[in-house]
């Protein structure tokens, strides 16, 4: 579909409000999913670091008991 001007493009044949609202909603949802995934990944990495540090402390304590 070709448009005569940029304002015609934005108007989308009278359906511009609905078209751009749907694009905006989709963009916000995708951004929310991206942010949620990023925060969850960081949380998981921190949890793994904490678990590894705990296991290292337990291993060190066991080695000190043996000596």
C-alpha positions in Angstrom: 0.0 0.0 0.0 1.4 3.4 -0.9 0.6 6.7 0.9 0.6 10.2 -0.6 2.2 11.7 2.5 3.6 10.9 5.9 0.4 12.1 7.6 -1.6 9.7 5.4 0.8 7.0 6.5 0.2 7.8 10.2 -3.6 8.0 9.6 -3.6 4.5 8.0 -6.8 5.1 6.1 -8.6 6.2 9.2 -7.5 3.3 11.3 -4.2 4.8 12.5 -5.2 5.0 16.1 -5.9 1.3 16.3 -2.9 0.3 14.2 -0.4 2.4 16.2 -2.0 1.4 19.5 -1.5 -2.2 18.6 2.1 -1.6 17.6 2.8 0.3 20.8 1.1 -2.4 22.9 3.1 -5.1 21.2 6.3 -3.2 21.7 5.6 -2.7 25.4 4.8 -6.3 25.9 8.0 -7.4 24.1 10.0 -4.9 26.2 8.4 -6.3 29.4 9.3 -9.8 28.4 12.9 -8.7 27.6 13.3 -6.9 30.9 11.7 -9.8 32.9 14.1 -12.3 31.2 17.1 -10.1 32.0 16.2 -9.7 35.6 15.4 -13.4 36.0 18.8 -14.3 34.4 20.6 -12.0 36.8 18.8 -13.4 39.7 19.6 -16.9 38.7 23.3 -16.0 38.2 23.4 -14.4 41.7 21.8 -17.5 43.2 24.4 -19.8 41.5 27.2 -17.6 42.9 25.7 -17.7 46.4 25.4 -21.5 46.2 28.9 -21.9 44.9 30.3 -19.7 47.7 28.3 -21.7 50.3 29.6 -25.0 48.9 33.2 -23.6 49.0 32.8 -22.6 52.6 31.4 -26.1 53.5 34.3 -27.8 51.7 36.8 -25.5 53.5 35.3 -26.2 56.9 35.4 -30.0 56.3 39.1 -29.8 55.3 39.9 -27.8 58.5 38.1 -30.5 60.6 40.2 -33.2 59.0 43.5 -31.5 59.8 
